[in-house]
Amino acid sequence: MTVAALQFETVLIIGAGEGDDLQDWQSTDAKRIILVEPNPACAPALKKAMMLIFTQNLAGKADNFH
């Protein structure tokens, strides 16, 4: 079973790293995704990955408005 086939209310990712798997978890349509990453060196790349998904989501929702 792929991650996209799963349905979750909340996803808790412990060890989010640099966000390499965020796109997969985002595809679950979870209402909330909580990221935990104890290594501060991963923070810049994780933040960048989060912002990329956030802006993609906003762009997709904007297409629904006419």
Backbone as CSV, one residue per row, in Angstrom:
resi,resn,N_x,N_y,N_z,CA_x,CA_y,CA_z,C_x,C_y,C_z
1,MET,0.849,-1.175,0.000,0.000,0.000,0.000,0.894,1.237,0.000
2,THR,0.562,2.194,-0.838,1.345,3.426,-0.893,0.825,4.414,0.140
3,VAL,1.653,5.375,0.482,1.257,6.406,1.442,0.032,7.152,0.928
4,ALA,-0.029,7.417,-0.374,-1.138,8.185,-0.944,-2.473,7.467,-0.755
5,ALA,-2.452,6.156,-0.592,-3.694,5.402,-0.435,-4.217,5.449,0.998
6,LEU,-3.420,5.943,1.921,-3.818,5.996,3.325,-4.549,7.291,3.629
7,GLN,-5.456,7.235,4.589,-6.206,8.418,5.016,-5.945,8.664,6.498
8,PHE,-5.483,9.849,6.817,-5.164,10.204,8.193,-5.772,11.560,8.536
9,GLU,-6.141,11.717,9.790,-6.543,13.020,10.327,-5.280,13.844,10.612
10,THR,-4.325,13.198,11.304,-3.070,13.836,11.681,-1.923,12.891,11.369
11,VAL,-0.846,13.442,10.823,0.378,12.677,10.579,1.469,13.305,11.438
12,LEU,2.127,12.486,12.251,3.256,12.919,13.069,4.505,12.273,12.487
13,ILE,5.417,13.099,12.002,6.658,12.598,11.410,7.790,12.902,12.381
14,ILE,8.324,11.859,12.989,9.452,12.008,13.903,10.705,11.667,13.109
15,GLY,11.601,12.629,13.028,12.795,12.467,12.192,12.496,12.919,10.771
16,ALA,11.959,14.123,10.650,11.561,14.656,9.343,12.750,14.940,8.439
17,GLY,13.937,14.981,9.002,15.146,15.208,8.200,15.083,16.516,7.437
18,GLU,15.406,16.464,6.169,15.386,17.660,5.325,14.102,17.758,4.511
19,GLY,13.126,16.915,4.837,11.825,17.015,4.179,11.699,16.227,2.892
20,ASP,12.569,15.260,2.681,12.551,14.499,1.428,11.248,13.742,1.189
21,ASP,10.549,13.353,2.250,9.320,12.565,2.113,8.045,13.391,2.300
22,LEU,8.171,14.690,2.434,6.989,15.514,2.716,5.934,15.432,1.622
23,GLN,6.345,15.362,0.391,5.382,15.296,-0.714,4.523,14.040,-0.588
24,ASP,5.137,12.933,-0.191,4.387,11.687,-0.005,3.372,11.819,1.122
25,TRP,3.801,12.370,2.243,2.883,12.510,3.361,1.798,13.533,3.070
26,GLN,2.138,14.568,2.338,1.145,15.585,1.984,0.070,14.980,1.097
27,SER,0.405,13.980,0.322,-0.566,13.355,-0.581,-1.633,12.551,0.151
28,THR,-1.489,12.362,1.470,-2.506,11.648,2.242,-3.721,12.523,2.492
29,ASP,-3.645,13.809,2.195,-4.712,14.772,2.476,-5.022,14.877,3.960
30,ALA,-4.024,14.605,4.805,-4.204,14.768,6.245,-4.532,16.220,6.543
31,LYS,-5.367,16.438,7.536,-5.711,17.804,7.921,-4.540,18.500,8.604
32,ARG,-3.665,17.697,9.218,-2.551,18.283,9.967,-1.345,17.376,9.823
33,ILE,-0.188,17.965,9.538,1.078,17.231,9.495,2.019,17.907,10.480
34,ILE,2.470,17.134,11.455,3.367,17.654,12.489,4.751,17.074,12.239
35,LEU,5.736,17.948,12.138,7.116,17.529,11.855,7.980,17.708,13.092
36,VAL,8.758,16.681,13.397,9.712,16.750,14.499,11.074,16.346,13.945
37,GLU,12.053,17.219,14.107,13.411,16.920,13.660,14.383,17.489,14.696
38,PRO,15.088,16.614,15.429,15.969,17.087,16.491,17.293,17.682,16.002
39,ASN,17.664,17.449,14.752,18.951,17.929,14.248,18.779,19.338,13.668
40,PRO,19.301,20.351,14.350,19.137,21.719,13.862,19.770,21.967,12.494
41,ALA,20.734,21.152,12.100,21.377,21.324,10.792,20.391,21.055,9.654
42,CYS,19.329,20.312,9.921,18.318,20.004,8.896,17.288,21.121,8.735
43,ALA,17.246,22.045,9.674,16.194,23.066,9.697,16.087,23.886,8.409
44,PRO,17.167,24.410,7.841,17.018,25.219,6.624,16.394,24.453,5.452
45,ALA,16.853,23.226,5.210,16.311,22.439,4.100,14.878,22.008,4.377
46,LEU,14.559,21.680,5.633,13.195,21.290,6.000,12.243,22.463,5.816
47,LYS,12.668,23.630,6.231,11.842,24.828,6.056,11.594,25.108,4.572
48,LYS,12.628,24.956,3.756,12.493,25.177,2.316,11.501,24.186,1.704
49,ALA,11.592,22.909,2.109,10.673,21.887,1.601,9.238,22.197,2.021
50,MET,9.060,22.644,3.257,7.719,22.991,3.751,7.146,24.171,2.970
51,MET,7.945,25.179,2.735,7.474,26.364,2.015,7.130,26.026,0.562
52,LEU,7.877,25.133,-0.059,7.589,24.718,-1.423,6.217,24.046,-1.504
53,ILE,5.946,23.133,-0.590,4.643,22.461,-0.568,3.536,23.464,-0.263
54,PHE,3.773,24.369,0.674,2.778,25.377,1.032,2.423,26.251,-0.171
55,THR,3.418,26.724,-0.897,3.143,27.591,-2.045,2.480,26.812,-3.179
56,GLN,2.833,25.533,-3.351,2.170,24.704,-4.362,0.696,24.517,-4.017
57,ASN,0.417,24.316,-2.735,-0.969,24.154,-2.304,-1.769,25.426,-2.533
58,LEU,-1.168,26.566,-2.237,-1.871,27.835,-2.464,-2.144,28.055,-3.944
59,ALA,-1.176,27.731,-4.779,-1.353,27.904,-6.221,-2.469,27.000,-6.731
60,GLY,-2.531,25.770,-6.231,-3.578,24.846,-6.649,-4.958,25.307,-6.225
61,LYS,-5.060,25.877,-5.033,-6.352,26.368,-4.555,-6.772,27.620,-5.319
62,ALA,-5.814,28.441,-5.722,-6.140,29.655,-6.471,-6.751,29.313,-7.818
63,ASP,-6.384,28.177,-8.377,-6.950,27.753,-9.663,-8.440,27.456,-9.567
64,ASN,-8.921,27.206,-8.337,-10.335,26.887,-8.146,-11.219,28.132,-8.098
65,PHE,-10.613,29.306,-8.011,-11.385,30.549,-7.952,-11.482,31.174,-9.344
66,HIS,-12.650,31.689,-9.656,-12.856,32.333,-10.970,-13.403,33.719,-10.790
